[in-house]
Amino acid sequence: MNRKYDLEERLINFASDAIDVSEGLPVSFAGKHIAQQLVRSCTSPALNYGEAQAAESRNDFIHKMKVCLKELRETYNCLRLIQKKGWYQEEKLSLHQKENNELIATFVSSVKTALEKK
């Protein structure tokens, strides 16, 4: 199986899981706000990664990968806030945070490699 496909699939699965988290949040002003923010930030990396694969230059690729990284970090902070509020099952949330951290590490490494080859 192609590594690009693996990462793409992981990003889609991660977004799907995070959407499930958002749908389990309280129906309150704060719960809705965080749920909406989580959906935006968790889906962005999968979509922007697709754009990065069609980048017009190395600089364009690096920029799009950095956008993915930024959104993954935002998602991680949303998940931390959800954990702090006790709004979702701790065991499941921990698994999502672990995957989030692994994806962040992958993108940090990819950006670093791309910058070194520049």
C-alpha positions, 0 to 999 in steps of 0.5 A: 500500500502506498504511504501517501494513501496511508496518511490520507486515509489516516487523516480521513479516519481521524477527521471522522473520529473527531466529528463523532466527538463533536457530535457527542458534545453538550448542546450548550453555547460553549459545547456548540462553539467547540463542536463547530471549531473542532469540525473545522480544524479536524477536517482541514488537514485531510483536505489541505493534504490533498491540495499539498499533493498537487502543489505547484512548487516546493514552497507551495507544498511546504505552505500547505503542509504547514497549514495542515500542521497548524490545524492539527495543533488547533484540533489537539487544543480543542480535544484538550479543552473537551477533556478538561471539561469532561465532555467526552469519554476519557478512554476514547478521547485519549486515543484520539489525542494519541493519533492527533500527536502522531499526525502532528509528528508526521507533519513536523517531520515532513515539513522539516524534510521538505525544508532541508531539500529546498 
